[in-house]
């Protein structure tokens, strides 16, 4: 039986980093002039879709408790990231790292370099109250 395995299922994003699939760069200006690749890549801000996210910011273990009925946490704990898979992220390109895996281009971005997240399925009514 052949399983359809996504390439990114092999990736494990660590810490506060986000794996982004960059949006295809527009090769032309609004007036129709074609831009060479060198000009396109000099942009300071870039956008792309979030493919995977890391576990977040690691935090230390909680202080020992004198209350024996409380459950003890044995594994590592993290403060989760705001980004979710499928978000459109606008980020600072100078802080990012570009990789290529099986002819696909990906960008690894630290959470601190993300300026804005656009989430289509977000409930805007909640925020407008």
N, C-alpha and C positions, 0 to 999 in steps of 0.2 A: 504494500500500500504506500503510495507516494503522498507525503505530507507537504502542504504548501507552507514553507518556512520563510518568514520575512527576514531580510538581511539584517535589519536592526535588532532582531531578537537576540543576536549574538552579542550585542553591545551592552556593557554594564557601565552606566554613567556614575561616576563617584562624586561624593561631596555635594557642593552647591553648584554644580555645573549642569548645563542644559545642552542637549544635542539638537541642532536646528538644521533643517533642510532649507537652503536659501531659495528665495523666490527667484524665478528667472529674471535676469536683468533685462531691462528694456534697451534694445540695441539702437533705438532711435529717439531723438528729442521730439517734443510736441510738433515742431515745425517740419519733421521728416528727415533730419540730418542723422546719418549713421555715426555712432560713436565707437571708437576703437576700444578693445578690452581694457587697455591700460587706464583710460579715462574713467571707465565704469568702476574699476576697482579702487580708485582713489577716494571714493565717497567715504565720508567719516561715519555715516550712519547707514546701516543695512537692515533688511528685514527678511524673515523666513518663518517657516512653520516649525513648531516644537514637535520633535519626534519622540524624544525620551528625556526624562529628568532624573537627576540624582536624588538621593534620599534627603538631602538638605544640609543644614548646618549642624555639625555634631556638638552635643552638649555633654558635660560631665555627669557622672552618676549622682543621683540625689543623695543628700546627707543621710547618714544612718538614722533610723527612726527608733524611738523607744516604744513604739506601739506594735506589739507582736502580731496583731491581726491584719496589718497592712501587707499587701502582696509586695514582694521584693522584685525589682526589675533586674534581670541578669544581663540582657543584651545591650548593645549600643542604642542610644536615643538620639533623635534628630529633630530639629525644628524644620518642618516641611517648607518647600518653596511655593511661591504663588503660582508659578507657571504650571499649566496642565497640557497634556498631549493634545495637539490640534490648535493651540493658540497661535495667533500671528504675533511674533515678537519683533520689536524694533529695538536694535541694540547698537552699541558702539563697536565699530569694526576693529579698532586698534587693540581691543582687549580680547579679541576672539582668535581661535586657532582653526585653520582650515585643514581638513583631512580628505583623502579620497580613498574609498573602499569599493572595490569591484565596479569601477567606472562611475561611481556615484559620488557627488561632492556633498560633504557635510561640514558643519561649523560647530565647534565646541565653544560655548560662551559661559563665563562665570555669571552667576545670578546678578551680581552687582553691576554688570555691564548692560543689563536689560533696562531700557528706558520706559517701555510701554508694552502692555499685552492687550491684544484685541481678541475677545472671546465672543464668538457669534451666538452661542446658546445661552449666554449669561442673561439672567433675569434683570433687565434694566429697571423694571418697576420697583424692585426692592431698593435700589440705590436712589431713586428719585423721591422717595417718601420723605 
